[in-house]
Amino acid sequence: MTAGGTRLSRNGKQYPAAPLSREQLNRARHLAHRLVHEHGLSLRRARQVMAEDYGIRRSVGIIHRDLADFLCPACADADG
């Protein structure tokens, strides 16, 4: 899902060569919610699973933001 591979930035880290499409972002957000809520993974473990099993590279901070900013059914039920 990294749309054309990765690029090396000036800070020495690998980043996607192109930004993710809206569909890819939604898929990544849904996957993060599923891994954390349904499978009970930590943010770091969810990041690792997303990268290794699905080829989606996301930072822990972005995963945290996705969980906070976008509600899934499990989030909505927890909020009451």
WOFENTA-V241709 format. One line per field, one symbol per residue. phi: phi as a letter, one per 30 degrees, with the letter a starting at -180 (. if undefined). psi: psi as a letter, one per 30 degrees, with the letter a starting at -180 (. if undefined). burial: # if it has 9 or more other C-alpha atoms within 8 Angstrom, else .. A space follows every 50 residues. Layout:
phi=???
psi=???
burial=???
//
This chain:
phi=.dhjjbbccddiccbedbdddeddddddddddddddddcidddddddddd ddcciccbddddddddddcbdceddddddj
psi=ggigallklfgglklkfllkleeeeeeeeeeeeeeeeefglleeeeeeee eeffgjjkleeeeeeeeefkkleeeeeef.
burial=.##..#.........##..#...##..##########...#.#..##.## #...####.#..##.##...#....#....
//
